[in-house]
Amino acid sequence: MSKSLRFALLSAGFLMLIGCKSGMDMSSDYYVVTPEVLEAVGGEVPYTVTGTFPAKFFPKKVICTATPELRWNDGSVKGQSVTLQGESVQGNNRVVNYKNGGTFTFKDAFKYQPEMATSELYVTFSASKNGKSIEIASVKIADGVLSTAELYSETAKGANTVPSQDAFQRIIKQAQNANIMFVIQQANVRSSETNSDAVKALKESMVNYAADTKNYAIENVQVSAYASPDGGVKLNDRLASQREANAAKYIGNEIKKAKIETEVESNYTAQDWEGFKELVSNSNLQDKDLILRVLSMYDDPERREAEIKNLSAVYKDLAADILPQLRRARLTLNYQIIGRSDNEIRDAFKSDPKSLSIEELLYAATLTSDKAEKKNIYNTVTTNFPNDYRAFNNLGEIAFNDGDLATAESNFRKALQLNSSAPDANTNMGLLCLAQNKAADAATYFAKGGDSKANQEALGNMYIAQGQYERALSALRGSNTNAEALAMIMVKDYAGAKRVLGAVKNADANTAYLLAVAAARTNDAAAVTQNLRNALALDPSIREKIKNDIEFAKYQSAIASL
């Protein structure tokens, strides 16, 4: 039947409808749907529908409201309506000219629901003439909704989560300091200094650490000697050198007397301008800003000293309060605190877990690959240290990776109650939201997830959920994950998607499913069948999804026997 003849029949039918109030099927030929197959993008199903009324079709006294409606087995949703009127109708609606005909357009989006996969798009009508209702049959104009992008909720379930790290260090470097102070222009070590509380405490620690080799190891003792920056460079160089030698000799004798095996390393600074600057900065001197300005203006030590001495009013305060503190030799005992070995931590957990610190307990969980044992350790942490978020986060991570989203959510929420800004727990909670199809909530958590590699992968999944496929690909590129392949499919890089899916480390049913989608979009029927067979072998529960997925509509006969 020619297009013009169809128009003529439709026009006659419409006029007959007005007269006899009988129904009439409007042909789908007069509608253009964009895209031809509706597709979920960013949680919505956008559409543009353009309908055409041919010439001499739309009666002059008719008002007609057209509404797009997406229908599925047990539900439907309507879009925004368009109301049109004939030339003789008094109103503010769009007028359709009887002689020339006209067009109307819907441009809107339905909020995506999974049930829409097996839906049909209709245009429904409500018409009247002179106030009397007219029935017009609905017209089906499109089939189904492509929902491949919505697989982000599945790819998110396989994304890398972020475990909370322990801060356990078996070897912890420490330092203990004590000062030996000197009289101006002198370098002899006075007994009043060697008997100071700080020096005696350092010597006592040195003896104790040397005796307890299981828990401590002495690295060395450093001597750093200084002279104050008054008196000239030549004098101060000699003084600082002598102070270094005398202080090193003193502590060396003490080490020898205690029969400790360690080295003494020494050095000196002739004029301690850095120490001078620090003390002045932290002082309450009235003109300290002026002194600091002199230091910034001159690098030559002689010029600095001369300029500062010219500040006669403040120099007396410097001589009384600042310079004496710089005439010193600093003794530094460098040592290590040695923690429990891996075996000792394991044994302690079995015999007395309360004897372990939180860092040791969290570290203990990394020493085993047994999931039940890890959970036991983390549960012990939550009991012994209930205010630390990390064990809750790690329990949530285990549950998430096991597919137990309810338990994962409970633990992630507990973690965030204890530390709402924790990047690891926020990233994990964001992934959980994606797995629950809550992309908007996920974005809030990812904003606090930091810039870790795992958070970038999580963001890539979120960008897919938002319909930002190029941005998703940028975040996911090189990850060799199902999510990266999904992003490639959405930008129509099917060869790239197949390559990535072939490199996925822990391939699962989703990997095979995405391979089937890529094959379907490149008309490879054999690969569609084989990959769907593989997907079903890994996850039989997806059989109904395969049946309803419009991606495989033209392959249903081939896959019916799977």
C-alpha positions in Angstrom: 0.0 0.0 0.0 1.4 3.4 -1.0 2.1 6.0 1.7 -0.4 8.5 0.1 -3.2 5.8 0.0 -2.5 5.0 3.7 -2.8 8.7 4.6 -6.1 8.9 2.7 -7.5 5.9 4.5 -6.4 7.2 7.8 -7.9 10.5 7.2 -11.2 8.9 6.2 -11.1 6.7 9.2 -10.5 9.6 11.5 -13.5 11.4 10.1 -15.6 8.3 10.4 -14.4 8.0 14.0 -15.7 11.5 14.7 -19.1 10.7 13.3 -19.6 7.2 14.7 -17.4 7.3 17.8 -15.8 4.0 16.9 -12.2 3.1 17.6 -9.4 3.2 15.0 -5.8 1.9 15.0 -3.3 4.6 14.2 -0.3 3.1 12.3 3.2 3.2 13.8 4.5 4.2 10.4 3.8 7.8 11.2 6.1 7.9 14.2 9.8 8.3 14.4 11.4 7.1 17.6 14.9 8.2 18.6 16.8 6.1 19.4 15.1 3.3 17.5 15.7 1.0 20.5 15.3 2.8 23.8 18.3 2.6 26.0 18.9 3.2 29.7 21.5 6.0 30.2 22.4 7.4 33.6 19.4 5.8 35.3 16.9 7.2 32.8 15.4 6.1 29.4 15.6 9.2 27.2 13.4 9.3 24.1 12.3 11.6 21.3 9.1 10.7 19.4 7.9 12.6 16.4 4.4 12.0 15.1 3.0 13.2 11.8 -0.5 14.1 10.9 -0.9 14.0 7.1 -2.8 16.6 5.2 -6.6 16.6 5.6 -6.4 14.3 8.6 -6.9 16.3 11.7 -10.5 17.6 12.0 -10.9 21.3 12.7 -13.1 20.9 15.8 -11.1 18.2 17.6 -8.9 18.4 20.7 -6.5 15.5 21.0 -4.0 14.8 23.9 -1.2 12.3 23.0 0.8 10.6 25.8 3.8 8.3 25.5 3.4 5.2 27.8 6.0 2.5 28.4 4.2 -0.8 29.4 5.5 -4.1 30.7 3.9 -7.2 32.2 2.7 -5.8 35.5 3.4 -2.1 35.2 3.6 1.0 33.1 4.8 4.6 33.2 3.6 7.7 31.3 5.6 10.5 29.9 4.8 14.1 29.3 1.7 14.7 27.1 1.2 16.9 24.1 -2.2 18.5 23.5 -3.2 19.4 19.9 -6.3 21.2 18.5 -8.0 21.7 15.2 -8.2 25.1 13.5 -11.7 25.8 14.8 -11.0 25.1 18.5 -10.7 28.1 20.8 -7.7 27.4 23.0 -4.0 27.8 23.6 -2.8 24.4 22.4 -0.7 23.7 19.3 -2.9 24.0 16.2 -2.8 21.3 13.5 -3.8 22.7 10.1 -6.4 20.6 8.4 -5.2 21.2 4.9 -1.5 20.8 5.5 -1.3 18.5 8.5 1.4 18.8 11.1 3.8 17.2 13.5 4.1 16.8 17.2 7.1 15.8 19.4 7.7 14.2 22.7 11.1 14.6 24.2 11.5 13.3 27.7 12.9 10.4 29.8 11.4 7.7 31.9 13.1 6.8 35.2 14.7 3.4 34.5 13.3 0.3 36.2 14.7 -3.2 35.5 11.3 -4.5 34.5 11.5 -2.2 31.4 13.7 -4.7 29.6 10.6 -6.4 28.2 8.5 -3.3 27.7 6.7 -1.8 24.8 6.4 1.9 24.0 2.9 3.1 23.1 1.3 6.4 22.3 -2.1 6.8 23.9 -4.8 9.3 23.0 -7.6 11.2 24.7 -9.7 13.2 22.2 -13.0 15.1 22.1 -15.2 17.0 19.7 -17.6 19.7 21.0 -17.1 18.4 24.5 -17.9 14.7 23.6 -15.2 12.1 24.3 -13.8 10.1 21.4 -11.9 6.8 21.7 -8.7 6.3 19.8 -6.7 3.1 20.1 -3.2 3.2 21.4 -0.3 2.7 19.0 2.7 0.6 19.7 5.8 2.3 18.3 8.8 0.6 19.9 9.9 -2.6 21.7 12.0 -3.0 24.8 14.8 -1.1 26.5 18.5 -1.8 26.2 19.8 -1.9 29.8 23.4 -2.9 29.3 24.7 0.2 31.0 22.8 -0.8 34.1 25.2 -3.7 34.5 27.3 -1.2 36.4 25.6 -2.6 39.5 27.2 -6.0 38.7 30.6 -4.7 37.7 30.7 -2.7 41.0 30.2 -5.9 43.0 33.5 -7.2 41.4 35.4 -3.9 41.9 38.4 -3.8 44.2 37.5 -2.7 47.7 39.8 -0.9 50.0 41.0 -2.6 53.2 41.9 -0.5 56.2 45.6 -0.7 56.9 47.4 -1.4 60.2 50.2 0.8 61.4 52.2 -2.1 62.8 56.0 -1.7 62.6 58.2 -4.5 64.0 61.1 -2.1 64.1 60.4 1.4 65.4 63.2 3.9 65.3 63.5 6.2 68.4 65.8 8.9 69.6 66.5 10.3 73.1 68.3 13.6 73.5 70.2 15.4 76.3 72.1 18.6 76.2 75.5 19.4 77.8 75.6 23.2 78.2 78.9 25.2 78.1 80.0 28.5 79.6 80.7 31.3 77.1 84.0 30.8 75.3 84.7 27.5 77.2 84.6 23.9 76.0 85.2 21.9 79.2 82.5 19.4 80.2 81.3 20.3 83.7 80.1 17.8 86.3 77.0 19.8 86.8 76.0 19.0 83.2 76.9 15.3 83.3 74.8 15.0 86.4 71.8 16.7 84.9 68.5 14.7 84.9 68.5 14.5 81.1 72.1 13.2 80.8 71.5 10.6 83.6 68.3 9.5 82.0 70.0 9.0 78.6 72.8 7.0 80.2 70.3 4.8 82.1 68.3 4.2 78.9 71.5 3.2 77.1 72.4 0.6 79.8 68.8 -0.8 79.9 68.5 -1.0 76.1 71.9 -2.7 75.8 70.8 -5.3 78.3 67.4 -6.0 76.7 68.4 -7.1 73.2 65.1 -8.9 72.6 63.1 -5.7 72.7 65.8 -3.0 71.9 68.8 -2.4 69.7 71.1 0.6 70.0 72.2 2.0 66.7 74.6 4.7 67.8 75.1 7.8 69.9 75.5 11.1 68.0 77.2 14.2 69.4 76.3 17.5 67.7 78.3 20.5 69.2 77.5 24.2 68.7 78.8 27.6 69.4 76.5 30.7 69.6 76.9 33.1 66.6 78.6 35.9 68.7 82.4 36.2 69.0 83.5 35.7 65.4 83.8 32.8 63.1 87.4 31.8 63.9 86.8 31.7 67.7 83.5 29.9 67.4 84.9 27.3 65.0 87.6 26.4 67.6 85.1 26.4 70.4 82.6 24.2 68.6 85.3 21.8 67.6 86.6 21.5 71.2 83.1 21.0 72.5 82.5 18.2 70.0 85.7 16.5 71.0 85.2 16.8 74.7 81.5 15.7 74.6 82.3 12.8 72.4 85.1 11.7 74.7 82.8 11.9 77.7 80.0 9.8 76.3 82.5 7.4 74.7 84.0 6.8 78.2 80.5 6.2 79.6 79.8 3.7 76.9 83.1 1.9 77.5 82.5 1.9 81.2 79.0 0.3 80.7 80.5 -2.3 78.3 78.1 -1.3 75.5 79.1 -2.0 71.9 78.1 1.0 69.8 79.6 3.8 67.8 79.9 7.5 68.6 79.4 9.8 65.7 80.1 13.5 66.1 80.0 16.8 64.3 80.0 20.5 65.1 78.5 23.8 63.8 80.7 26.8 64.4 77.9 29.4 64.5 74.4 28.1 65.1 72.4 30.6 63.1 69.5 28.1 62.5 69.2 27.5 66.2 69.4 31.3 66.8 66.6 31.9 64.3 64.4 29.3 65.9 64.8 30.5 69.4 64.2 34.2 68.4 61.1 33.2 66.4 59.7 31.4 69.4 60.6 34.1 71.9 58.8 37.1 73.4 61.5 39.6 72.4 60.1 43.0 71.6 62.1 43.5 68.5 62.3 39.9 67.3 60.9 40.8 63.8 63.7 43.3 63.3 66.3 40.6 64.2 64.7 38.1 61.9 64.7 40.7 59.1 68.5 41.2 59.6 68.9 37.4 59.2 67.0 37.4 56.0 68.9 40.4 54.6 72.4 39.2 55.2 74.1 35.9 54.6 77.6 36.8 55.7 77.9 35.8 59.4 80.2 38.7 60.3 77.8 41.3 58.8 74.9 39.6 60.6 76.7 39.7 63.9 77.6 43.4 63.4 74.1 44.4 62.5 72.5 42.6 65.4 75.0 44.1 67.9 74.0 47.5 66.5 70.6 46.9 68.0 72.0 47.7 71.4 68.6 47.7 73.2 67.7 44.2 72.2 71.2 42.7 72.2 71.3 42.7 76.0 68.2 40.4 75.9 69.8 38.2 73.3 72.9 37.8 75.4 70.9 37.0 78.5 68.2 34.7 77.1 69.0 33.4 73.7 72.8 33.0 73.2 73.5 30.9 76.3 71.0 28.2 75.0 73.1 27.8 71.8 76.4 26.9 73.6 75.8 23.2 73.8 76.6 19.7 72.7 73.5 17.6 72.0 73.8 13.9 72.8 71.4 11.7 70.8 70.8 8.0 71.6 69.5 6.4 68.5 67.8 3.1 69.1 65.2 0.6 67.8 62.2 -0.8 69.6 61.8 -4.4 68.4 58.2 -5.7 68.3 56.9 -9.2 68.3 57.7 -11.5 65.4 55.0 -12.9 63.1 55.0 -16.2 65.0 54.9 -14.4 68.4 51.9 -12.4 67.2 50.1 -15.6 66.0 50.9 -17.4 69.3 49.8 -14.4 71.4 46.5 -14.2 69.6 45.8 -17.8 70.3 46.8 -17.6 74.0 46.0 -14.0 75.1 44.6 -11.7 72.4 44.1 -8.9 74.9 47.9 -8.7 75.2 48.1 -7.5 71.6 47.8 -3.9 70.6 45.3 -2.9 68.0 48.0 -2.5 65.4 49.3 -6.0 66.2 45.8 -7.5 65.9 45.1 -5.8 62.6 48.5 -7.0 61.4 47.7 -10.5 62.6 44.8 -10.6 60.1 47.2 -10.0 57.2 49.2 -13.1 58.2 46.5 -15.5 57.2 44.6 -16.2 54.0 41.9 -18.1 55.8 38.7 -16.0 55.6 37.1 -17.4 58.8 40.3 -16.7 60.7 40.5 -13.1 59.4 36.9 -12.5 60.5 37.7 -14.0 63.9 40.6 -11.6 64.3 38.6 -8.5 63.2 35.7 -9.5 65.5 38.2 -9.6 68.3 39.4 -6.1 67.4 35.8 -4.8 67.5 35.4 -6.2 70.9 38.8 -5.0 72.4 38.9 -1.7 70.5 35.2 -0.8 69.7 36.0 2.8 68.9 38.4 2.0 66.0 36.6 1.9 62.6 39.1 -0.2 60.7 38.1 -3.7 61.8 34.4 -2.9 60.9 35.5 -1.7 57.5 37.5 -4.9 56.9 34.6 -7.1 58.0 32.4 -5.2 55.6 34.9 -5.7 52.8 34.9 -9.5 53.4 31.1 -9.6 53.4 30.9 -7.4 50.2 33.3 -9.7 48.4 31.2 -12.7 49.4 28.1 -11.0 48.0 26.5 -10.5 51.4 25.5 -6.9 50.9 23.3 -6.6 54.0 26.2 -7.6 56.3 28.6 -5.4 54.3 26.3 -2.4 54.7 25.9 -2.9 58.4 29.7 -3.0 58.9 30.5 -0.1 56.6 27.9 2.1 58.4 29.5 1.2 61.8 32.9 2.2 60.4 31.6 5.5 59.1 29.8 6.2 62.4 33.3 6.0 64.0 35.1 7.9 61.3 32.9 9.6 58.8 35.9 10.9 56.7 37.7 7.6 56.4 38.6 7.3 52.6 38.7 3.5 52.6 35.3 3.1 54.3 33.7 5.8 52.1 35.0 4.2 48.9 33.6 0.8 50.0 30.3 2.3 51.0 30.1 4.0 47.6 30.7 0.6 45.9 27.9 -0.9 48.0 25.5 1.9 46.9 26.4 1.2 43.2 25.7 -2.5 43.8 22.3 -1.5 45.2 21.6 0.8 42.2 21.9 4.0 44.3 24.3 6.0 42.1 23.4 9.4 43.7 24.3 8.1 47.1 27.5 6.5 45.8 28.7 9.9 44.5 28.4 11.4 48.1 30.7 8.7 49.5 33.2 8.7 46.6 33.7 12.4 47.2 35.4 11.4 50.5 37.2 8.4 49.0 40.5 10.2 48.2 42.6 9.6 45.1 43.6 6.0 45.7 43.7 3.6 42.7 40.7 1.7 44.1 38.7 4.9 44.4 39.5 5.7 40.8 38.1 2.3 39.8 35.0 2.9 41.9 34.5 6.3 40.3 34.7 4.7 36.9 31.8 2.5 37.8 29.9 5.5 39.0 30.5 7.4 35.8 29.0 4.5 33.9 26.0 4.7 36.2 25.7 8.4 35.3 26.0 7.8 31.6 29.4 9.5 31.4 31.1 6.7 29.4 34.2 8.5 28.1 34.9 9.8 31.6 34.4 6.3 32.9 36.8 4.9 30.4 39.4 7.5 31.4 39.1 6.4 35.1 39.2 2.7 34.3 41.7 2.5 31.5 44.3 -0.1 32.1 42.4 -1.8 34.9 41.4 -4.8 32.9 38.1 -5.1 34.7 34.6 -5.9 33.7 33.8 -2.2 34.3 36.4 -1.1 31.8 35.0 -3.5 29.2 31.4 -2.2 29.9 32.6 1.4 29.4 34.2 0.3 26.1 30.9 -1.4 25.0 29.0 1.8 25.8 31.4 3.9 23.5 31.1 1.1 20.8 34.7 0.0 21.1 33.8 -3.7 20.9 37.3 -4.9 19.9 38.7 -3.1 22.9 36.0 -4.6 25.2 36.8 -8.1 24.0 40.5 -7.6 24.6 40.0 -6.3 28.1 37.5 -9.1 29.0 40.1 -11.6 27.8 42.6 -10.1 30.4 40.2 -9.9 33.4 42.1 -11.5 36.3 39.2 -13.3 38.0 36.7 -13.8 35.1 33.2 -14.5 36.3 29.7 -14.8 34.9 29.6 -11.1 34.2 32.8 -11.4 32.1 31.2 -14.0 29.9 27.9 -12.0 29.7 29.7 -8.9 28.5 31.6 -11.0 26.0 28.2 -12.2 24.7 27.0 -8.6 24.5 30.1 -7.5 22.5 29.5 -10.5 20.2 25.9 -9.7 19.7 26.7 -6.1 18.7 29.2 -7.4 16.2 26.9 -10.1 14.8 28.9 -13.1 16.0 26.2 -15.6 16.7 28.5 -18.4 17.6 30.3 -16.3 20.2 27.0 -15.1 21.6 25.9 -18.7 22.2 29.2 -19.9 23.6 29.7 -17.0 26.0 26.1 -17.2 27.3 26.7 -20.9 27.8 29.8 -20.0 29.9 27.9 -17.4 31.8 25.1 -19.8 32.7 27.6 -22.4 33.9 29.0 -19.8 36.3 25.7 -18.4 37.4 22.5 -20.3 36.4 20.3 -17.5 38.0 20.8 -15.3 35.0 18.8 -17.5 32.6 15.7 -15.2 32.8 17.8 -12.1 32.3 19.3 -13.6 29.1 15.8 -14.4 27.9 14.6 -10.9 28.5 17.7 -8.9 27.4 16.9 -7.2 24.1 20.7 -7.4 23.3 20.0 -11.0 22.4 16.6 -10.6 20.8 17.6 -11.8 17.3 19.5 -14.8 18.8 16.7 -16.2 20.9 16.2 -19.3 18.7 19.9 -20.1 18.9 20.1 -19.7 22.7 16.8 -21.3 23.6 18.4 -24.7 24.2 21.1 -23.4 26.5 
